[in-house]
């Protein structure tokens, strides 16, 4: 499905609908699914507490020859093991990505995403119109892998990109088989370090654009999430359908990229606002956050775009994943998300 066709599916997004960035601090699968399904757009819960293979990087890189991950989800690549397994791994990728190839072997395993199969079951049996899933994106993953492998390792960057491509396509196809329109996010915290003057980072951003276009062709609405500040003009020009950000930290800087934002919105894309802070040191009230976001949208959108019209398809989330918060804090944040939704709907009526 071409990008302009799937872009029309942005119109399916509920007005100021809630979803999640992904991770939760829960260890019980049933409770995690219950929390995910209470959102307007249910989101695949990642559960890394006690299961480090579910952290963002090892989950994305599962199956890469030579991959090593520690208890905190930090990854490294053993050069000798990668080189020894490279040829067979590339053959598997080539077969999976060929026309008519099967991508199912690249779906997340139960070790990397305990909720994946149960989530698909819920999506299918509840006949959900939209469902969200996510994977670490190529800009962030390639940046980490370069440092983790030591001296440049022949074939590593291409293998990592093709692995991310195969895994994300496999997840999107599985969601479509379950009968839903996938809302698929590429998690890119590493974009905070993006510099246009860095040729390798420009190449990594091009990898992101290619991945976005490939997922759109598979019928997904595609988002990029960055919880830090970055060159928002460049992010808005990656072709994504949704840009997700920490509203307290980044909404004002994003609004300053007026020309890129105007093109982004005129192309039918939208925003996902991380309206509830997940930094426990940040003092705030929900009312203050809503007033601030509403005021910024009213004053800062490009000419010809109103906050009320934008709100028809904007999403609301916590600012970031919740795995590193306590269960009590995560429950409070999700409760505050519903409160913020109600107040912002009133403010932007």
C-alpha positions in Angstrom: 0.0 0.0 0.0 1.7 3.3 -1.1 2.4 5.9 1.5 -0.3 8.4 0.4 -2.9 5.6 0.7 -1.9 4.5 4.2 -1.5 8.2 5.2 -5.2 8.4 4.8 -5.5 6.0 7.7 -4.3 8.9 10.0 -7.9 9.9 9.8 -8.7 6.7 11.8 -6.8 7.9 14.8 -9.2 8.9 17.6 -9.3 12.5 18.8 -6.6 12.9 21.3 -6.5 9.2 21.7 -4.3 7.5 24.2 -1.5 4.9 23.6 1.8 4.0 25.2 5.5 4.3 24.2 5.9 0.6 25.0 7.6 -0.7 28.1 6.0 -1.4 31.5 7.4 -2.3 34.9 5.1 -5.3 35.3 6.2 -8.9 35.5 2.9 -10.6 35.1 1.8 -10.9 31.5 -1.9 -10.8 32.2 -1.7 -7.5 34.0 0.5 -6.0 31.3 -2.0 -7.0 28.6 -4.8 -5.6 30.7 -3.0 -2.2 31.0 -2.3 -2.2 27.3 -5.8 -2.9 26.3 -7.2 -0.1 28.4 -5.6 2.4 26.0 -7.6 3.8 23.1 -4.9 2.3 20.8 -3.6 -0.8 22.6 0.2 -1.0 22.6 2.4 -4.1 22.7 3.8 -4.1 26.2 7.5 -4.8 26.6 8.4 -6.3 30.0 12.1 -6.1 30.6 12.0 -6.3 34.4 13.6 -9.6 35.2 13.8 -10.4 31.5 16.7 -8.3 30.0 16.2 -9.8 26.6 13.1 -7.6 26.3 15.1 -4.4 26.7 15.0 -2.2 23.5 18.3 -3.1 22.0 18.6 -6.9 22.6 15.0 -7.3 21.5 15.7 -5.5 18.2 18.9 -7.3 17.6 17.8 -10.8 18.5 19.4 -13.4 16.2 22.4 -11.3 15.2 25.5 -13.5 15.3 27.9 -12.6 18.1 25.3 -10.5 20.0 26.0 -10.2 23.7 23.6 -8.5 26.1 24.0 -7.8 29.8 21.4 -7.7 32.6 20.8 -4.0 31.9 20.1 -4.5 28.2 23.5 -3.1 27.1 24.7 -4.8 23.9 28.1 -5.7 22.4 29.0 -7.8 19.3 31.8 -10.4 19.4 33.7 -9.8 16.2 34.9 -13.4 15.7 31.4 -14.9 16.4 29.8 -12.3 14.0 32.3 -13.1 11.2 31.8 -16.9 11.7 28.0 -16.6 11.5 27.7 -13.8 9.0 27.3 -15.9 5.8 24.5 -18.1 7.1 22.8 -15.1 8.7 22.9 -13.1 5.4 21.5 -16.1 3.5 18.5 -16.2 6.0 17.9 -12.5 5.6 18.2 -12.7 1.8 15.6 -15.5 1.6 13.2 -13.8 4.0 13.4 -10.4 2.2 13.1 -11.9 -1.3 9.7 -11.5 -3.0 7.5 -14.3 -1.6 9.9 -15.0 1.2 8.6 -15.8 4.7 9.4 -13.2 7.4 7.8 -15.2 10.2 11.1 -16.5 11.5 12.1 -12.9 12.2 9.1 -12.1 14.4 10.0 -11.6 18.1 10.5 -14.8 20.1 8.9 -15.3 23.4 12.2 -14.5 25.1 12.4 -11.1 23.4 8.7 -10.2 23.6 6.7 -12.4 26.0 3.5 -10.4 25.1 3.9 -10.7 21.3 1.8 -13.8 20.6 -0.8 -13.1 23.3 -1.1 -9.5 22.1 -1.8 -10.7 18.5 -4.5 -13.0 19.8 -6.1 -10.1 21.6 -5.9 -7.9 18.6 -7.6 -10.5 16.4 -10.3 -11.6 18.8 -11.2 -8.1 19.9 -11.3 -7.0 16.2 -9.2 -4.0 17.0 -9.1 -1.3 14.2 -5.7 -0.1 15.3 -2.9 -1.6 17.3 0.5 -0.3 18.1 3.9 -2.0 18.2 7.4 -0.7 18.3 11.0 -1.6 17.7 14.3 0.2 18.2 15.1 2.2 15.0 18.2 2.1 12.8 19.7 5.4 13.8 19.9 4.4 17.5 20.8 0.8 16.9 23.5 1.4 14.4 25.0 4.1 16.6 25.2 1.6 19.5 26.5 -1.3 17.4 29.3 0.8 15.9 30.7 1.5 19.4 30.0 -2.0 20.7 31.9 -3.8 18.0 35.1 -2.0 18.4 37.0 -1.4 15.1 34.8 -1.4 12.0 33.5 -4.9 11.3 32.9 -5.7 7.7 29.2 -6.4 6.9 27.9 -5.5 10.4 26.0 -2.3 9.6 24.3 -3.8 6.6 23.4 -6.9 8.5 21.9 -4.9 11.4 19.9 -2.7 9.0 18.5 -5.7 7.2 17.7 -7.4 10.5 15.7 -4.4 11.6 14.0 -4.3 8.2 13.1 -8.0 8.4 11.9 -7.9 12.0 9.8 -4.7 11.6 8.2 -6.0 8.4 7.5 -9.3 10.1 5.7 -7.6 12.9 3.7 -5.4 10.6 2.6 -8.4 8.5 1.6 -10.3 11.6 -0.5 -7.4 12.8 -2.2 -7.1 9.4 -2.9 -10.9 9.5 -4.6 -10.3 12.8 -7.0 -7.9 11.0 -5.8 -4.5 12.3 -4.1 -1.5 10.9 -0.7 -1.4 12.4 0.6 1.8 14.1 4.3 0.9 14.1 6.8 3.1 15.9 10.6 3.2 15.5 12.1 4.1 18.9 15.0 6.5 18.2 16.3 8.0 21.4 19.7 8.2 19.7 18.4 11.1 17.5 19.3 13.5 20.3 22.9 13.3 19.0 22.0 13.9 15.4 24.3 16.4 13.6 23.8 17.2 9.9 27.6 17.7 9.6 28.3 14.0 10.4 28.2 11.9 7.2 27.7 8.6 9.1 24.7 10.1 10.9 23.2 11.4 7.6 23.5 7.8 6.3 21.8 6.5 9.4 19.0 9.0 8.9 18.7 7.7 5.3 18.4 4.2 6.7 15.5 5.5 8.8 13.8 7.0 5.8 14.1 3.7 3.9 12.7 1.7 6.8 9.7 4.1 7.1 8.9 3.8 3.4 9.2 0.0 3.5 6.8 -0.2 6.4 4.3 2.1 4.8 4.3 0.0 1.7 3.3 -2.9 3.9 0.2 -1.0 5.1 1.4 0.4 8.4 1.1 3.9 9.8 4.7 4.6 10.9 5.8 6.8 13.7 9.2 7.8 15.2 9.6 8.4 18.9 12.4 10.5 20.3 12.3 11.4 24.0 15.1 13.9 23.8 15.6 17.1 21.8 17.0 16.8 18.3 17.0 18.5 14.9 13.2 18.3 14.6 13.2 19.7 11.1 15.2 16.6 9.9 12.9 14.2 11.8 9.8 15.8 10.3 11.2 15.2 6.8 11.7 11.5 7.2 8.3 10.7 5.7 6.8 9.4 8.9 3.1 9.6 9.6 3.5 10.4 13.3 6.3 12.1 15.3 6.3 11.3 19.0 8.0 13.5 21.5 8.2 14.5 25.2 5.9 17.5 25.1 7.4 19.2 28.2 10.9 19.0 26.7 10.4 19.2 23.0 7.0 20.6 21.9 8.3 24.2 21.8 11.5 23.4 19.9 9.5 21.3 17.4 7.1 24.2 16.8 10.1 26.4 15.9 10.8 24.2 12.9 7.9 26.0 11.3 8.6 25.3 7.6 9.2 21.6 8.1 6.2 21.3 10.4 4.0 23.0 7.9 5.0 20.5 5.2 4.6 17.6 7.6 1.0 18.6 8.6 0.0 19.5 5.1 1.1 16.0 4.0 -1.5 14.6 6.4 0.8 13.5 9.2 0.3 14.2 12.9 1.9 14.3 16.3 2.0 12.1 19.4 2.5 14.2 22.5 4.1 12.7 25.6 2.0 14.9 27.8 2.7 13.2 31.2 6.3 13.4 32.4 8.0 10.1 33.3 11.0 11.9 35.0 10.1 11.6 38.6 12.2 14.7 39.4 9.9 16.8 37.3 7.4 18.7 39.4 4.1 19.2 37.6 0.4 19.0 37.8 -1.8 17.5 35.1 -3.7 20.8 34.8 -0.5 22.7 34.3 0.7 20.3 31.6 -2.6 20.6 29.7 -2.7 24.4 29.9 0.9 24.6 28.6 0.4 22.2 25.7 -2.9 23.9 24.7 -1.2 27.3 24.8 1.8 26.2 22.8 -0.4 24.6 20.1 -2.6 27.6 19.8 0.3 30.0 19.5 2.9 28.0 17.7 1.3 26.0 14.8 2.2 27.2 11.3 -0.2 29.5 9.6 -3.4 27.8 8.4 -3.3 25.1 11.1 -5.4 25.3 14.2 -5.0 23.5 17.5 -8.6 22.4 17.4 -8.2 20.8 13.9 -4.9 19.2 14.8 -6.4 17.7 17.9 -8.7 15.5 15.8 -5.9 13.1 15.2 -3.2 13.9 17.7 -2.2 11.0 20.1 -1.4 11.3 23.8 1.1 9.2 25.7 3.4 9.2 28.7 6.7 11.0 27.8 8.7 7.8 27.6 8.5 4.1 28.4 7.7 3.1 32.0 9.8 0.0 32.6 12.2 1.9 34.9 9.4 3.3 37.1 7.7 1.5 39.9 4.4 -0.2 39.4 2.7 2.4 41.6 4.3 5.3 39.6 3.4 3.6 36.2 -0.3 3.2 37.3 -0.4 6.8 38.5 1.1 8.1 35.2 -1.4 6.0 33.1 -4.2 7.4 35.3 -2.9 11.0 34.7 -2.9 10.3 31.0 -6.6 9.7 31.0 -7.1 12.9 33.1 -5.0 14.9 30.7 -7.0 13.5 27.7 -10.2 14.7 29.3 -8.9 18.2 30.1 -7.2 18.7 26.8 -10.4 17.7 24.9 -12.2 20.3 26.9 -9.5 22.9 26.3 -9.4 22.3 22.5 -13.1 22.1 21.9 
